[in-house]
């Protein structure tokens, strides 16, 4: 007898009327019309069953601190970094853990079951690192938390920056981070990329750097990152986060850069909500969008995913752990409005994000973890359009969260009693 059988599910690849059989926390079968006894059977009624959402770029040590000790007045990246610097001396491990756990509650309710979080290693106390390692252990039964050693103030710019980052890795942080565009000079930025990639190669770690989060078209650290990934044999193990300067770069240079990124196996994570609000701040009009060249990178064969980056912190006073909101913004900013492009936006917060994070056993196929989310939506486009209600969230066969179908009651003459924002039956895509 199975532990769980989902019937009549639609999958993100378009297959309909699928049954998903679960035993021992793993998917054992996926096919139409399975009739097998199970301890629990759930009729998906044609709704979309997706693998869990994954956030490949977040800051869990800063989240839910909005307003502490004050609000970012200008709304810029640099005031955000300065504000985080004001908050750091006031942080306690208890408060950091409490805020991070509260965010993970939101995440689970939204079907977000894997988060890669950068953790600030600039302060020799490594307080955020110890707090986030404690959170990682606490949430392990329900959420995969991956930590990146992130020298927020610059690994070379901060006295003791390299040592602090090394100590964070010794404590068990998974990934090597960096912020080359925040170092004092272009040369120091490039040197930091080299040094950090060498460190990752020595220790067998993945790399994920904040790379060129700037409107400066001459901020070209992504080139060094891709070159170093190739030189050190780190293909497929390096990610460039943000890469917003690519938005402003010369087209001829980009035509040479994208093949280099593809050849080096470097993936790119754009953060649409944050890029659209933090970039272009020195512009009058026209005002640049600032997000990296997502469709062009995808066309060039680069793995591209979307991250949330910030929720209610010194940089961003919005958000609710909803990766469909991230995909929604990414779709708009990149003008990815064709049906295949909309599907790519959905993949950017599911399969592609899982690939960036090197997650094992991810997907809806036999042998994968029985981790999936039932959405109140018919397909990925509908899921993004509606930022669909997460009806049920399972991880390894266990139900972690559920919500009622969202229907608005109407009181209108000669009209239905309610609407769930579905297309009328005659309408087709
Ligand atoms: Fe970030």
Boltz pocket constraint, residues with backbone or C-beta under 6 A from the ligand:
constraints:
  - pocket:
      binder: B
      contacts: [[A, 57], [A, 58], [A, 59], [A, 118], [A, 210], [A, 309]]
      max_distance: 6.0
